[in-house]
Structure formats: structure tokens, C-alpha cells
Amino acid sequence: MQNLTKFTVQRGDEEYELSLGWDDGAFVEGRIKFDISALKRNIETREEIEPLSATVAVIPNPDRDPDSDEVPSPFVQIVIKNEITGQEETINYPLNALFEESQIVDLIPAYMFGGDPITGCLIRSGISTTVGQIIGCKNETAGVLPWFWNRVRELGKCLLISIPDMTAKMARKSVRCILRFGF
């Protein structure tokens, strides 16, 4: 896993961190996979409090018959995990049906965003930004290539080029969420 970007914010004796990683191995295999993590850490003890993690991936239809000759339609898969409680939630949504990131982000139960509102804002902004950029790259490659493997490669290239913009957008969304007290 290659760490693409990370930013940290300090508040009192606590530090909050949001990071975004890219799975090169998945891309070589024709899949797209981002890892997102958000955590709160005590500055003095370095103890991690409220760590949350998520993966956002573009995968073939999980319900597709593997023996079928049909071209697999892509799905966006979000797996979010509360590292403290061990609770995990998986959401699969057809990529062709996604027009804005809120369609899928709003399906994630609120309890999965943790107890700390800032950590919740960080993980939510990371997921939202990543899904939003996947939708943008999907739209840019529409009509150029058929699904699945060739178009996924083009999607991946588009996403990698967009990392600086994604970083800025994650930071803006995080700040906006925090200023609105988690809304």
C-alpha cells in the first residue's frame, strides 16, 4: 500500500490525522482500491484513540456468476471499520448508478463514523472525496472504453493524476464538517 497523502490537525492535547493510500497491487490486477484512515491521538502518549479505517474500491459485480461470459459491471465497494469496536460495514453500489457521492456515503450508518465528531468528519470526508473523484473519472472515461479491465486502468490513471485535488478537497470537506459540528 502506497501512502499518497496525509494531513494532521492539532486540537489541545490531541492530534487528528487523515491519510489516503493507494493499492498498487490491486491496480496491477485491474482493480482500484484506496485505503483511508482517520484517527485521534494523544500528543504526549502517542496513544491512538478512535481509529477508523475504510477502503473504497472499484470491483466487478459481486453477485455476478464467475462462469458467465457477460462483461462484469463495475461496483463501488466501501468497507468501513471501527478499529475499537471491531464493527464493520460493507456497501456495494453499481458505479453506473452513482451520480454524486452522497448517494453511497449516506448509506453508511452513523454509528460507523465513531464517537468523536472530528474523527467522523475526517473519515467521511475521505470517503466522500474518493467516491466523488471515482464518479468524476468514470464520467471522463465514458464512451471511450468498454467496461471492465481497460476502462478500470484508465480510471486508475485519472485518479492518480487527481491526487493533489483530492487532498485539497478532503481538507476543505473536513474543515467544513468540523465547523458544522459533524453535519
Buried (B, 14 or more C-beta within 10 A) or exposed (E): EEEBBEBEBEEEEBBBBBBBBBBEEBBEEBBBBBBBBBBBBEEEEEEBBBBBBBBBBBBBBEEEEEEEEEEBBBBBBBBBBBBEEEEEBEBBBEBEEBEEBEBBBEEBEEEBBBEBBBBBBBBBBBBBBBBBBBBBBBEEBEEEBEBBBEBBBBBBEBBBEBBEEBBEBBBEBBEEBBEEEBE
